[in-house]
Amino acid sequence: MKFFVDTADVSEIRALGELGLVDGVTTNPSIIAKSGRRMAEVIAEICAITEGPVSAEVTATDTTGMLAEGRYLRGIARNVAVKVPLTEAGLRACRVLSAEGTPVNVTLCFSAAQALLAAKAGAAFISPFVGRLDDIATDGMGLIADIVQIYRNYPTLNTEVLVASVRHPIHLMQAAKLGAHVATLPPGVIRQMFKHPLTDSGLSAFLADWAKTGQSIL
């Protein structure tokens, strides 16, 4: 499973990249706004420190505007993936950009039917939002299972399932069991995965026993 980091914090991307935990990055207008920087500047810097796809989202809502913005964003760096919303206009833009060789991440997916449409439009990635579905008492992981099954039924569909709106490590583990290709994760969720109380207590016990010996390895 590939890990995309859902942030515009360059220091976090670098730190997690040093651990081999960054296969790509996702951003959106809300994330960029929090950085307080210009979008093009942020995207260019992120693209320079990771070789994986970096999703940059359009803000236009019409196809013509999405195409113009998508082509501009793609021009920032060779590893930019253009993110478009799952609307009719977005899928039209997806089809054109994909035909031009630009990888497209179709976002804000909330149904398997939408995911099938995105795949037919040539999307490189489909981003179903599991956390937001859970928030309205709908089974987010059930949606991932449905999309994965549908895509597997048709090997000519090359769209990767990119699980988004991941709130905790349980979401990630469930998605991995279902065979989702990618998960985009806030840095905090990745860091939660390091932690287990038995790891901490076990390390403390080992170090205490070693201290009693009075030895030093070096």
C-alpha positions, 0 to 999 in steps of 0.5 A: 500500500502506498502512503500519501501525506495529506499536508502542505507542511514541507518539514513534515514531508521531509521528516516522513520521507527520511523514514521511507513513508512518503510515496506521494503528497495530497493537498487541497485549497484548505490545506494550502490556505493554512500554510499562508503561502502561494499555491504554486510556491508550495506545490513546487517546493513539495514536488522538489522533495518527493518523486511521487505524485503531488495532488494539486487541486483546481478551484474552478467549477466549470470544465474550461476553467478546470482545464486552464488551471489544471494545465497551469498546475501540471506545468509547475512540475512533472510529478503534479497530479491534478485534482478535480471534483467529482462533478460532470464538469470535473469528469469532462476535465478529467477525460481531457487532461488524462488524454494529454498525459496528466494524471488526475485525482478525482476527489470528493467521491461518496459512492461506488457509482461515482467511482465507476464514472471516474474510472471510465473518465480515465482518472489515475486516482479516485478519492473516496472520503471515509471519515466524512461518511462515518461522520454521517453514520454511513459505512465509509469502509463499506464504500472502499470494499465496493469500489475495490471489488468493482475495479477488480472485476474489470482489469482494464480499469487502471484507476487506483483507490486512494482512501481519503479523510482517514481519521485514525490508524484503524481506517488505514488498516481496514483499507489495507485489508480490503486491498486499497492501493493508496491512503492519504494520511495526515502526519499525525495519523502516521505518527500514531502508528509508531505508538504501542504501550507494550513497545514503550514498556518493553523498551523501558524494561530492557533498558533498566535491565541493561543499566544494572549490568553496568556495561556499555556497547561501545 
